[in-house]
Each structure stands twice: as C-alpha cells, then as structure tokens.
Amino acid sequence: MKKCIYALVLSVFIVSGGFIRAEESYSKPKFKVLVLTERGGGHEGFVAAALQWLNGFAKANNFEFTEINNTQKINVKFLSEYKIFLQLDFPPYTWSDESKAAFAEYIEKGKGGWVGFHHATLLGDFDGYPMWQWFSDFMGGIKFKNYIAKTASGTVNVEDAKHPVMKNVRASFTLHDDEWYTFDKNPRPNVHVLATVDEASYNPPSDIKMGDHPVVWVNPKMKARNVYVLMGHHASLFQSADFTTMFGNAILWVAGKK
C-alpha cells in the first residue's frame, strides 16, 4: 500500500512539472544543425559515410541535425532554427535567389556558423548556372580550375596548430583516395589558412598543381564562424582519425564552443 501511495505522489510530482522539466532540460539538444547534402553520383559514398559518422557524433555531443537535399526550403525564417549550416558536398549553384540572400545574411550577420566540404567550391559556370560571385568572395575570391582526375593520396600539413579546428590533429597526416581541386588563384590573401596539401606527396603523382595549395581555411572577415575543407570525395576519409577529429572540431567551434 505504501508503494502505491509513493508511486501516486511521484506521478503527481512529475505531471506538476517537477521532474519532467528537469528531464526535458537535460535531454534538450544543445543546438541544431542543417545538413545540405548532395546525394547520388560520385560523392554519394562520402556523404553516406559522413551522415553515419555525424549521427554518432551528434548523439555524443547532444545536438540534432536535419538533412535536406536542395535549397527550396532555405529562407531567413528557416535558417533561424539552426545554429550550424553544414554544406556536405552540395555545390554553390542551383540555389534560388531567396536562398542565396538568406544564406549570405546568415553568414554576414553571424546568425549561425558554417562548415563546407569539397564540392562547395565548385565555383564557375556549370550546368547553365552562372558563378555565384558572393560565394566566390566568401571562399577567398576563387574560381574552380581543375582537379586530379584519378583520386590520389596526399599529405596534409597543418599550418595553424593553435586553431580550435586543429586541436588533437597531427601536424602532418595522409589522406587516401581523394580528389584534389585547384583554383584560378590562391585564396590565401583573402582567408586564414589552417592546412595545406603537399603536392609532391600525391600518389599517384600528378602534374596538376597549384604550388602553395591551401585545403582548410576560414574567412575571418565574416561574422559567422566558418570552415572550408577541400577534402570530401571518398568514404575512406572516415577511416582517418585526423579527418574525423578535424570534422568534429569544426562543428563544435562554429557552434561557439571553445
């Protein structure tokens, strides 16, 4: 009988707001991430592996994410729900004028943070779409020029080891089976470079080179914290602890974490 009375009192306490508010406060996600993905085609393997990894990382760090595959929903109100915009290999074209304007405001006014991978810098005239000049400026004033047709291994050298994105990332590490983009100019004068690729380390070797070749950078001129990672073509990247550490650091840093 005493157990029944205790259960009844506990139930009343929960319904009245005692326990339930505490539990909701504890389980409520710290922030929300919008993930814009490019599904199918040559990047499907990477994107699928990224989403699988992200699912575990989100649970471990108490945030949630929503995946979309096009920009139709993107406007100012929609973006206001998200602390981070994760551009997972989605290119900077096929966007509507409204989505472009909303994203530019999101970045320029620091309404959230941004992490972009690989195909996010496919800047130029593609599939009948003109180059998005604002996005080119955001990425350092660059335009896509070329890429290594066959994927290759490459050694990444960390340039700014003190930056939070590079915390616990080795000073030098090799990534396999990736597609290394080159651009019409070096973004370095307009961005802060965190890492470069040693083009002499390409295996198999390639004559397609930039010289000084940044592969991870941030644009400190924008109010929003932002990180671009050139790598992101092959699922094998998720076998690299350095790559996943950098990915996780980028998410937490742009979310405002120290």
Sequence and secondary structure as in RCSB ss.txt:
>XXXX:A:sequence
MKKCIYALVLSVFIVSGGFIRAEESYSKPKFKVLVLTERGGGHEGFVAAALQWLNGFAKANNFEFTEINNTQKIN
VKFLSEYKIFLQLDFPPYTWSDESKAAFAEYIEKGKGGWVGFHHATLLGDFDGYPMWQWFSDFMGGIKFKNYIAK
TASGTVNVEDAKHPVMKNVRASFTLHDDEWYTFDKNPRPNVHVLATVDEASYNPPSDIKMGDHPVVWVNPKMKAR
NVYVLMGHHASLFQSADFTTMFGNAILWVAGKK
>XXXX:A:secstr
 HHHHHHHHHHHHHHHTHHHHHHHHHHS S EEEEEE  SGGGHHHHHHHHHHHHHHHHHHT EEEEESSSTT S
HHHHTT SEEEEEB  S S  HHHHHHHHHHHHTTSSEEEEEGGGG  S BTTB   HHHHHHTTS  EEEE SS
 EEEEEEES TTSGGGTT  SEEEEEEE  EEESS SGGGSEEEEEEEEEEEES  S   SS EEEEE TTSSS 
EEEES  S GGGGG HHHHHHHHHHHHHHTT  
